[in-house]
């Protein structure tokens, strides 16, 4: 069931009995002086703000949890396979030098040249 969202201006234009009925419909019980319109307006606005904040921050779902675990797994596997951080230096748009520790791998036009062998 959806309920209307009232603005402070819309509530200010209503009379006290109307404000009390809106509060009852929303399940709001204001604190303070219940004979003043502003007390009811403040209670209704505070209730609506709390409801909107609760909707705006959903709990993580199963997909988010699984994605977080997967990201951690991939990071651990990458660290196990290549524990050294790679440094990439672009010589020109078709020539890169990739450093892993003190070793240099060069990439030229789609071919990776490393030490004594060439990978295509």
BALOBA-1460 file (C-alpha; in Angstrom, 3 decimals):
// residues 120
<rec num="1" residu="x" x="0.000" y="0.000" z="0.000"/>
<rec num="2" residu="x" x="1.444" y="3.330" z="-1.023"/>
<rec num="3" residu="x" x="0.749" y="6.510" z="0.876"/>
<rec num="4" residu="x" x="0.910" y="10.073" z="-0.369"/>
<rec num="5" residu="x" x="3.941" y="12.185" z="0.475"/>
<rec num="6" residu="x" x="3.026" y="15.529" z="1.985"/>
<rec num="7" residu="x" x="5.161" y="18.647" z="1.669"/>
<rec num="8" residu="x" x="5.459" y="21.112" z="4.556"/>
<rec num="9" residu="x" x="3.627" y="23.692" z="2.428"/>
<rec num="10" residu="x" x="0.721" y="21.328" z="1.738"/>
<rec num="11" residu="x" x="0.447" y="20.431" z="5.421"/>
<rec num="12" residu="x" x="0.594" y="24.087" z="6.483"/>
<rec num="13" residu="x" x="-2.520" y="24.807" z="4.415"/>
<rec num="14" residu="x" x="-4.569" y="22.173" z="6.306"/>
<rec num="15" residu="x" x="-6.575" y="22.624" z="9.485"/>
<rec num="16" residu="x" x="-5.799" y="20.774" z="12.731"/>
<rec num="17" residu="x" x="-8.480" y="18.015" z="12.348"/>
<rec num="18" residu="x" x="-7.180" y="17.248" z="8.844"/>
<rec num="19" residu="x" x="-3.589" y="17.042" z="10.132"/>
<rec num="20" residu="x" x="-4.695" y="14.696" z="12.919"/>
<rec num="21" residu="x" x="-6.423" y="12.432" z="10.384"/>
<rec num="22" residu="x" x="-3.309" y="12.322" z="8.182"/>
<rec num="23" residu="x" x="-1.217" y="11.432" z="11.233"/>
<rec num="24" residu="x" x="-3.629" y="8.652" z="12.202"/>
<rec num="25" residu="x" x="-3.549" y="7.290" z="8.645"/>
<rec num="26" residu="x" x="0.258" y="7.267" z="8.731"/>
<rec num="27" residu="x" x="0.424" y="5.840" z="12.252"/>
<rec num="28" residu="x" x="2.127" y="8.933" z="13.688"/>
<rec num="29" residu="x" x="1.737" y="10.096" z="17.284"/>
<rec num="30" residu="x" x="3.423" y="13.449" z="17.855"/>
<rec num="31" residu="x" x="5.166" y="14.439" z="21.049"/>
<rec num="32" residu="x" x="4.827" y="17.869" z="22.563"/>
<rec num="33" residu="x" x="1.789" y="20.139" z="22.504"/>
<rec num="34" residu="x" x="-0.896" y="18.317" z="20.513"/>
<rec num="35" residu="x" x="-3.088" y="21.398" z="20.256"/>
<rec num="36" residu="x" x="-0.672" y="23.161" z="17.874"/>
<rec num="37" residu="x" x="-0.712" y="22.529" z="14.136"/>
<rec num="38" residu="x" x="3.075" y="22.813" z="13.849"/>
<rec num="39" residu="x" x="3.555" y="19.875" z="16.237"/>
<rec num="40" residu="x" x="1.490" y="17.663" z="13.935"/>
<rec num="41" residu="x" x="3.206" y="18.981" z="10.797"/>
<rec num="42" residu="x" x="6.658" y="18.316" z="12.276"/>
<rec num="43" residu="x" x="5.641" y="14.782" z="13.324"/>
<rec num="44" residu="x" x="4.270" y="13.949" z="9.855"/>
<rec num="45" residu="x" x="7.341" y="15.335" z="8.073"/>
<rec num="46" residu="x" x="9.705" y="13.476" z="10.450"/>
<rec num="47" residu="x" x="7.800" y="10.224" z="9.882"/>
<rec num="48" residu="x" x="7.924" y="10.624" z="6.095"/>
<rec num="49" residu="x" x="11.652" y="11.412" z="6.200"/>
<rec num="50" residu="x" x="12.344" y="8.273" z="8.230"/>
<rec num="51" residu="x" x="10.291" y="6.178" z="5.796"/>
<rec num="52" residu="x" x="12.118" y="7.589" z="2.759"/>
<rec num="53" residu="x" x="15.539" y="7.016" z="4.335"/>
<rec num="54" residu="x" x="14.617" y="3.434" z="5.129"/>
<rec num="55" residu="x" x="13.612" y="2.864" z="1.493"/>
<rec num="56" residu="x" x="16.665" y="4.679" z="0.101"/>
<rec num="57" residu="x" x="19.186" y="2.362" z="1.808"/>
<rec num="58" residu="x" x="18.316" y="-1.218" z="0.900"/>
<rec num="59" residu="x" x="20.158" y="-4.071" z="2.517"/>
<rec num="60" residu="x" x="22.701" y="-5.835" z="0.311"/>
<rec num="61" residu="x" x="21.073" y="-8.647" z="-1.606"/>
<rec num="62" residu="x" x="22.513" y="-12.043" z="-2.469"/>
<rec num="63" residu="x" x="23.907" y="-10.759" z="-5.771"/>
<rec num="64" residu="x" x="25.907" y="-7.997" z="-4.033"/>
<rec num="65" residu="x" x="27.285" y="-10.437" z="-1.469"/>
<rec num="66" residu="x" x="28.246" y="-12.974" z="-4.151"/>
<rec num="67" residu="x" x="29.871" y="-10.234" z="-6.275"/>
<rec num="68" residu="x" x="31.948" y="-9.103" z="-3.288"/>
<rec num="69" residu="x" x="33.132" y="-12.658" z="-2.621"/>
<rec num="70" residu="x" x="33.945" y="-13.157" z="-6.302"/>
<rec num="71" residu="x" x="35.931" y="-9.900" z="-6.471"/>
<rec num="72" residu="x" x="37.944" y="-10.994" z="-3.436"/>
<rec num="73" residu="x" x="38.587" y="-14.406" z="-4.991"/>
<rec num="74" residu="x" x="39.796" y="-12.845" z="-8.262"/>
<rec num="75" residu="x" x="42.097" y="-10.471" z="-6.366"/>
<rec num="76" residu="x" x="43.578" y="-13.400" z="-4.396"/>
<rec num="77" residu="x" x="44.096" y="-15.440" z="-7.571"/>
<rec num="78" residu="x" x="45.760" y="-12.511" z="-9.344"/>
<rec num="79" residu="x" x="48.114" y="-12.063" z="-6.392"/>
<rec num="80" residu="x" x="48.953" y="-15.790" z="-6.423"/>
<rec num="81" residu="x" x="49.632" y="-15.841" z="-10.177"/>
<rec num="82" residu="x" x="51.510" y="-12.534" z="-10.424"/>
<rec num="83" residu="x" x="52.593" y="-11.422" z="-6.958"/>
<rec num="84" residu="x" x="54.729" y="-8.602" z="-8.331"/>
<rec num="85" residu="x" x="53.020" y="-5.410" z="-9.380"/>
<rec num="86" residu="x" x="53.278" y="-4.685" z="-13.094"/>
<rec num="87" residu="x" x="54.442" y="-1.311" z="-14.394"/>
<rec num="88" residu="x" x="53.392" y="-0.309" z="-17.907"/>
<rec num="89" residu="x" x="55.288" y="2.380" z="-19.810"/>
<rec num="90" residu="x" x="53.921" y="3.511" z="-23.161"/>
<rec num="91" residu="x" x="56.708" y="4.243" z="-25.640"/>
<rec num="92" residu="x" x="54.285" y="5.079" z="-28.478"/>
<rec num="93" residu="x" x="50.716" y="3.984" z="-29.283"/>
<rec num="94" residu="x" x="51.973" y="0.612" z="-30.576"/>
<rec num="95" residu="x" x="54.859" y="-0.052" z="-28.209"/>
<rec num="96" residu="x" x="54.580" y="-0.686" z="-24.475"/>
<rec num="97" residu="x" x="57.132" y="-1.870" z="-21.948"/>
<rec num="98" residu="x" x="55.750" y="-3.881" z="-19.065"/>
<rec num="99" residu="x" x="57.954" y="-4.294" z="-16.009"/>
<rec num="100" residu="x" x="57.405" y="-7.075" z="-13.475"/>
<rec num="101" residu="x" x="60.057" y="-6.497" z="-10.863"/>
<rec num="102" residu="x" x="63.372" y="-6.104" z="-12.769"/>
<rec num="103" residu="x" x="62.221" y="-8.079" z="-15.819"/>
<rec num="104" residu="x" x="60.989" y="-6.313" z="-18.949"/>
<rec num="105" residu="x" x="58.251" y="-7.578" z="-21.265"/>
<rec num="106" residu="x" x="57.665" y="-5.564" z="-24.436"/>
<rec num="107" residu="x" x="54.448" y="-5.446" z="-26.404"/>
<rec num="108" residu="x" x="54.717" y="-4.322" z="-30.006"/>
<rec num="109" residu="x" x="51.784" y="-4.308" z="-32.414"/>
<rec num="110" residu="x" x="49.933" y="-7.173" z="-30.736"/>
<rec num="111" residu="x" x="52.965" y="-9.410" z="-30.095"/>
<rec num="112" residu="x" x="54.429" y="-9.901" z="-26.633"/>
<rec num="113" residu="x" x="58.222" y="-10.232" z="-26.652"/>
<rec num="114" residu="x" x="59.744" y="-11.588" z="-23.467"/>
<rec num="115" residu="x" x="63.312" y="-12.786" z="-23.077"/>
<rec num="116" residu="x" x="64.089" y="-15.457" z="-25.681"/>
<rec num="117" residu="x" x="60.582" y="-16.179" z="-26.952"/>
<rec num="118" residu="x" x="57.752" y="-14.363" z="-28.711"/>
<rec num="119" residu="x" x="54.030" y="-14.840" z="-28.031"/>
<rec num="120" residu="x" x="51.421" y="-13.814" z="-30.585"/>
